[in-house]
Amino acid sequence: MPNKAILCVDDERIVLLSLRDQISKHFGDRYRYEVAESADEAWEVIEELIEEGVRLLVIVSDWLMPRVRGDEFLVRVHGRFPDVVTVLLTGHADEVAIERARRHANLFACIAKPWSEDNLIEIIKSGLEKADD
């Protein structure tokens, strides 16, 4: 099993499965592909990965989620894991939230919904190159 992972976080299951399927189709068995339907669930996944000795490389997080917005989640992730590449996926985020994530979560990229698979893969590929530096 791969010891590097990509995590997708979105409160819409169909979006999560679509992201996971598109990313895994492109990168194959080189990475683990994890999904979470909330920031709380994402933290559980992150803790499990740490326990298993799996290095989290990239997080793609939706912005508009219940309880914790994606920019807040990514800021917290960056505080604990500054090497994880953060990507915000959104159809609703305002410029203030995006700027906050850029400043405080070292936001690597922002992807608008609906996204193009080619754009998603290019961003993930660039993020993985950055993470492996």
Summary of the structure (lengths in Angstrom):
residues: 133
radius of gyration: 13.2
end to end distance: 22.0
largest distance: 39.4
contacts: 434
relative contact order: 0.17
helix: 50%
strand: 22%
